[in-house]
């Protein structure tokens, strides 16, 4: 009887611990998605406001400042990726939101190239695809590590092909790059979601947990933006 009571206590304790971890994980993932969605909203607002101002567009894209605006987001990503553990929480958040603003400035150019209707349509398509694949990555029991390694190699090949096509200006290669990019970033969305879920640590202090959430949000933000841009290259209606 005593043995059975001990077993019952152990099972109850294990279930309680599992429930606590699950609740913490849900709160952590919700924080990741909230940061990501807020950054996307900020980027969108900045992009639309910039595109609606002829003065701003001329000041940015009519001068060498365009290169700064286009390359600056990469600098923010590197700074956060390699220095986040040494930074204060205030600095991390400032860099994250600054990154979203600069991305908005950079993406203002799409409103000049594509119609607003097609941008909105592709955004909703992207949202649906992203939500589906992120949910899959969160719920699947399958280990996506192998797929992730394959997709990263594909991403390197995609970057090389994009650089080559700058000189070739091939319409066929442009289509292949865009289609391959969609497949790669759809897969990376699921892989990155699972990776973010797996690195969750229920015993992290509040600061560490928030920094992890911000890095997770940055990763998913980049997956979303790149998927959006690839779909826009395929389905966007040019002005």
GUPANU-904133 format. One record per residue (C-alpha): residue in three letters; z, y, x; residue number from 0. Coordinates in pm, 1 decimal, decimal comma. Each point is the difference from the previous one (the first is absolute). Layout:
{rec "ALA" {Z Y X} NUM}
...
***
This chain:
{rec "UNK" {0,0 0,0 0,0} 0}
{rec "UNK" {90,9 238,2 280,2} 1}
{rec "UNK" {-329,5 -79,5 172,7} 2}
{rec "UNK" {-194,6 75,7 -318,7} 3}
{rec "UNK" {187,9 327,6 -44,7} 4}
{rec "UNK" {-85,7 99,9 357,5} 5}
{rec "UNK" {-365,1 -84,6 -59,3} 6}
{rec "UNK" {-2,6 208,4 -315,7} 7}
{rec "UNK" {157,5 294,0 181,9} 8}
{rec "UNK" {-257,0 -27,5 280,3} 9}
{rec "UNK" {-291,4 -12,0 -243,0} 10}
{rec "UNK" {135,1 297,0 -194,7} 11}
{rec "UNK" {49,2 196,5 321,0} 12}
{rec "UNK" {-351,7 -84,1 118,8} 13}
{rec "UNK" {-150,7 111,0 -330,9} 14}
{rec "UNK" {197,4 324,1 10,3} 15}
{rec "UNK" {-115,3 68,6 357,2} 16}
{rec "UNK" {-362,6 -74,6 -90,4} 17}
{rec "UNK" {21,3 230,7 -301,1} 18}
{rec "UNK" {143,3 277,2 217,7} 19}
{rec "UNK" {-279,2 -40,6 255,4} 20}
{rec "UNK" {-266,3 -1,7 -274,5} 21}
{rec "UNK" {144,1 316,5 -151,6} 22}
{rec "UNK" {8,0 168,7 340,5} 23}
{rec "UNK" {-357,5 -108,3 71,6} 24}
{rec "UNK" {-124,1 139,1 -330,5} 25}
{rec "UNK" {171,8 331,5 68,9} 26}
{rec "UNK" {-148,0 7,3 350,8} 27}
{rec "UNK" {-356,2 -75,6 -119,7} 28}
{rec "UNK" {35,7 259,6 -276,0} 29}
{rec "UNK" {92,4 255,5 267,3} 30}
{rec "UNK" {-308,7 -100,7 200,4} 31}
{rec "UNK" {-229,6 44,6 -301,0} 32}
{rec "UNK" {164,0 329,2 -98,7} 33}
{rec "UNK" {-55,6 145,2 347,6} 34}
{rec "UNK" {-357,7 -124,8 0,7} 35}
{rec "UNK" {-82,5 132,0 -348,4} 36}
{rec "UNK" {159,3 337,7 76,1} 37}
{rec "UNK" {-201,5 29,8 321,9} 38}
{rec "UNK" {-322,6 -87,3 -183,0} 39}
{rec "UNK" {77,0 259,2 -267,8} 40}
{rec "UNK" {67,6 264,5 265,8} 41}
{rec "UNK" {-323,3 -87,9 180,6} 42}
{rec "UNK" {-196,3 23,7 -324,5} 43}
{rec "UNK" {144,3 337,0 -95,9} 44}
{rec "UNK" {-63,0 147,5 345,4} 45}
{rec "UNK" {-355,8 -139,6 5,1} 46}
{rec "UNK" {-85,4 147,0 -341,9} 47}
{rec "UNK" {156,7 337,7 76,6} 48}
{rec "UNK" {-182,9 20,4 332,1} 49}
{rec "UNK" {-333,3 -104,6 -151,9} 50}
{rec "UNK" {35,5 262,8 -273,2} 51}
{rec "UNK" {35,1 278,8 259,1} 52}
{rec "UNK" {-324,8 97,8 169,1} 53}
{rec "UNK" {197,5 199,2 256,6} 54}
{rec "UNK" {211,4 -302,1 94,5} 55}
{rec "UNK" {-301,9 -230,6 20,0} 56}
{rec "UNK" {-187,0 243,9 222,1} 57}
{rec "UNK" {305,1 54,9 220,9} 58}
{rec "UNK" {47,8 -373,5 51,5} 59}
{rec "UNK" {-342,9 -163,4 -11,0} 60}
{rec "UNK" {-201,7 296,0 120,4} 61}
{rec "UNK" {188,2 18,1 329,7} 62}
{rec "UNK" {120,4 -238,5 274,4} 63}
{rec "UNK" {325,0 -21,1 -197,4} 64}
{rec "UNK" {-170,8 -281,9 -191,4} 65}
{rec "UNK" {47,7 -231,2 299,1} 66}
{rec "UNK" {369,9 85,3 14,6} 67}
{rec "UNK" {42,0 -71,6 -372,2} 68}
{rec "UNK" {-187,9 -330,2 26,0} 69}
{rec "UNK" {179,6 -126,4 311,0} 70}
{rec "UNK" {351,2 131,5 -72,4} 71}
{rec "UNK" {88,5 -279,9 -249,4} 72}
{rec "UNK" {-54,0 -254,5 277,3} 73}
{rec "UNK" {249,1 188,4 215,4} 74}
{rec "UNK" {259,5 -7,5 -278,9} 75}
{rec "UNK" {-48,8 -375,7 -43,1} 76}
{rec "UNK" {52,1 -65,2 371,4} 77}
{rec "UNK" {303,3 229,3 11,4} 78}
{rec "UNK" {164,9 -180,3 -291,3} 79}
{rec "UNK" {-97,2 -347,6 116,5} 80}
{rec "UNK" {131,2 31,3 354,0} 81}
{rec "UNK" {278,3 255,2 -36,6} 82}
{rec "UNK" {158,5 -60,9 -337,6} 83}
{rec "UNK" {306,4 -179,7 138,7} 84}
{rec "UNK" {86,5 293,7 224,7} 85}
{rec "UNK" {-57,6 268,0 -263,7} 86}
{rec "UNK" {251,1 141,6 -243,1} 87}
{rec "UNK" {-50,6 -64,7 -369,9} 88}
{rec "UNK" {-95,1 364,2 -53,6} 89}
{rec "UNK" {-271,2 -18,0 267,7} 90}
{rec "UNK" {-141,7 -325,2 -137,6} 91}
{rec "UNK" {-28,7 139,4 -350,9} 92}
{rec "UNK" {-147,4 327,5 125,9} 93}
{rec "UNK" {-269,6 -188,2 192,5} 94}
{rec "UNK" {-74,7 -225,6 -295,3} 95}
{rec "UNK" {-50,7 286,8 -243,5} 96}
{rec "UNK" {-191,8 202,9 260,3} 97}
{rec "UNK" {-229,3 -298,5 45,8} 98}
{rec "UNK" {-66,9 -8,7 -375,3} 99}
{rec "UNK" {-82,6 373,4 0,3} 100}
{rec "UNK" {-239,3 -23,4 295,6} 101}
{rec "UNK" {-169,0 -301,0 -160,9} 102}
{rec "UNK" {-51,9 215,7 -307,6} 103}
{rec "UNK" {-167,0 268,1 209,5} 104}
{rec "UNK" {-220,9 -261,9 162,7} 105}
{rec "UNK" {-99,7 -163,7 -329,2} 106}
{rec "UNK" {-94,2 327,7 -168,3} 107}
{rec "UNK" {-353,8 -58,0 128,1} 108}
{rec "UNK" {-58,5 -288,8 -243,0} 109}
{rec "UNK" {-5,4 252,6 -287,4} 110}
{rec "UNK" {-300,4 163,1 163,7} 111}
{rec "UNK" {-186,5 -327,8 51,1} 112}
{rec "UNK" {85,8 -188,9 -322,0} 113}
{rec "UNK" {30,7 100,0 -365,2} 114}
{rec "UNK" {349,2 41,3 -143,3} 115}
{rec "UNK" {-71,9 -260,8 -268,1} 116}
{rec "UNK" {-94,7 -267,7 250,0} 117}
{rec "UNK" {302,0 83,1 219,1} 118}
{rec "UNK" {230,3 -44,6 -300,2} 119}
{rec "UNK" {-173,2 -324,1 -101,2} 120}
{rec "UNK" {23,8 -148,8 349,1} 121}
{rec "UNK" {365,1 108,3 24,9} 122}
{rec "UNK" {89,7 -198,5 -312,1} 123}
{rec "UNK" {-199,4 -301,0 122,5} 124}
{rec "UNK" {184,3 20,1 330,9} 125}
{rec "UNK" {335,3 26,4 -177,7} 126}
{rec "UNK" {-68,8 -314,7 -201,3} 127}
{rec "UNK" {-116,5 -201,6 299,4} 128}
{rec "UNK" {287,8 120,6 214,9} 129}
{rec "UNK" {262,1 -76,3 -266,9} 130}
{rec "UNK" {-136,6 -350,5 -52,1} 131}
{rec "UNK" {-14,0 -91,0 367,8} 132}
{rec "UNK" {336,8 157,4 80,6} 133}
{rec "UNK" {157,3 -197,8 -285,4} 134}
{rec "UNK" {-161,8 -315,2 137,3} 135}
{rec "UNK" {136,3 71,5 347,3} 136}
{rec "UNK" {348,2 55,8 -143,5} 137}
{rec "UNK" {12,9 -311,0 -217,8} 138}
{rec "UNK" {-200,9 -261,6 189,9} 139}
{rec "UNK" {179,4 -279,4 184,5} 140}
{rec "UNK" {-298,6 -42,3 230,9} 141}
{rec "UNK" {41,1 122,7 356,7} 142}
{rec "UNK" {-267,7 267,3 53,6} 143}
{rec "UNK" {60,8 40,4 374,4} 144}
{rec "UNK" {-315,2 -191,2 96,1} 145}
{rec "UNK" {-211,9 199,4 -242,9} 146}
{rec "UNK" {152,5 322,2 131,9} 147}
{rec "UNK" {-100,6 -83,9 357,8} 148}
{rec "UNK" {-354,8 -73,7 -115,6} 149}
{rec "UNK" {-15,3 327,0 -196,7} 150}
{rec "UNK" {120,8 201,3 298,5} 151}
{rec "UNK" {-284,8 -141,3 207,8} 152}
{rec "UNK" {-235,8 89,5 -283,7} 153}
{rec "UNK" {139,7 352,8 -2,9} 154}
{rec "UNK" {-75,7 40,4 371,6} 155}
{rec "UNK" {-354,8 -121,6 -61,7} 156}
{rec "UNK" {-30,6 240,8 -290,7} 157}
{rec "UNK" {100,9 297,2 216,7} 158}
{rec "UNK" {-254,6 -98,3 265,8} 159}
{rec "UNK" {-273,5 -33,0 -262,9} 160}
{rec "UNK" {85,6 343,5 -142,9} 161}
{rec "UNK" {-26,6 159,1 344,6} 162}
{rec "UNK" {-334,9 -173,2 63,1} 163}
{rec "UNK" {-134,4 115,3 -336,5} 164}
{rec "UNK" {76,7 362,2 85,3} 165}
{rec "UNK" {-294,5 -26,2 240,9} 166}
{rec "UNK" {-216,7 -245,2 -198,3} 167}
{rec "UNK" {46,1 165,7 -340,1} 168}
{rec "UNK" {-101,9 -326,0 -165,9} 169}
{rec "UNK" {29,4 -10,4 -379,6} 170}
{rec "UNK" {22,0 -380,4 1,7} 171}
{rec "UNK" {276,6 -0,6 260,2} 172}
{rec "UNK" {179,1 272,1 -196,1} 173}
{rec "UNK" {5,1 -226,8 -305,6} 174}
{rec "UNK" {116,7 -303,0 201,3} 175}
{rec "UNK" {278,8 203,1 161,8} 176}
{rec "UNK" {118,2 129,3 -337,5} 177}
{rec "UNK" {-5,5 -342,4 -166,0} 178}
{rec "UNK" {176,8 -163,2 294,1} 179}
{rec "UNK" {252,5 284,8 4,5} 180}
{rec "UNK" {88,8 -61,8 -363,7} 181}
{rec "UNK" {65,5 -369,0 68,9} 182}
{rec "UNK" {203,3 75,2 313,1} 183}
{rec "UNK" {225,8 260,9 -160,5} 184}
{rec "UNK" {47,1 -204,5 -315,9} 185}
{rec "UNK" {125,9 -283,5 220,6} 186}
{rec "UNK" {212,1 231,0 215,1} 187}
{rec "UNK" {170,1 135,4 -312,4} 188}
{rec "UNK" {132,3 -347,2 -84,3} 189}
{rec "UNK" {84,9 -80,0 362,5} 190}
{rec "UNK" {181,6 328,7 63,9} 191}
{rec "UNK" {196,7 -26,9 -323,9} 192}
{rec "UNK" {124,2 -343,8 98,3} 193}
{rec "UNK" {83,8 121,8 351,5} 194}
{rec "UNK" {196,4 295,7 -138,9} 195}
{rec "UNK" {188,3 -236,6 -228,5} 196}
{rec "UNK" {81,6 -240,2 284,4} 197}
{rec "UNK" {140,5 265,4 234,1} 198}
{rec "UNK" {243,7 117,3 -265,7} 199}
{rec "UNK" {354,7 -32,2 129,5} 200}
{rec "UNK" {276,0 10,0 -256,4} 201}
{rec "UNK" {253,9 87,3 270,2} 202}
{rec "UNK" {-184,3 309,0 130,9} 203}
{rec "UNK" {186,5 328,2 -15,6} 204}
{rec "UNK" {-137,3 265,6 -236,1} 205}
{rec "UNK" {-188,4 189,6 271,6} 206}
{rec "UNK" {-170,2 -309,4 142,5} 207}
{rec "UNK" {-93,7 -122,8 -347,3} 208}
{rec "UNK" {-156,4 337,1 -86,8} 209}
{rec "UNK" {-195,4 11,3 326,0} 210}
{rec "UNK" {-132,3 -351,6 -72,6} 211}
{rec "UNK" {-97,0 111,9 -349,6} 212}
{rec "UNK" {-188,2 302,2 136,7} 213}
{rec "UNK" {-191,5 -213,5 251,6} 214}
{rec "UNK" {-80,6 -247,3 -275,4} 215}
{rec "UNK" {-118,7 284,2 -221,5} 216}
{rec "UNK" {-217,1 134,9 284,3} 217}
{rec "UNK" {-160,4 -341,9 48,7} 218}
{rec "UNK" {-80,3 -45,0 -369,5} 219}
{rec "UNK" {-115,3 362,9 -25,1} 220}
{rec "UNK" {-256,2 -63,3 274,8} 221}
{rec "UNK" {-115,6 -321,2 -171,5} 222}
{rec "UNK" {-47,3 190,2 -326,6} 223}
{rec "UNK" {-181,9 296,8 155,0} 224}
{rec "UNK" {-235,1 -219,2 202,1} 225}
{rec "UNK" {-74,2 -222,9 -299,7} 226}
{rec "UNK" {-67,9 313,2 -205,6} 227}
{rec "UNK" {-237,3 141,3 261,6} 228}
{rec "UNK" {-191,7 -328,0 33,4} 229}
{rec "UNK" {-41,7 -26,6 -377,6} 230}
{rec "UNK" {-104,4 364,7 -14,6} 231}
{rec "UNK" {-271,2 -69,2 259,4} 232}
{rec "UNK" {-126,3 -278,9 -226,0} 233}
{rec "UNK" {36,8 146,4 -348,2} 234}
{rec "UNK" {45,5 374,5 44,4} 235}
{rec "UNK" {-267,5 221,7 -155,2} 236}
{rec "UNK" {-118,3 260,5 244,9} 237}
{rec "UNK" {-49,3 359,8 -104,9} 238}
***
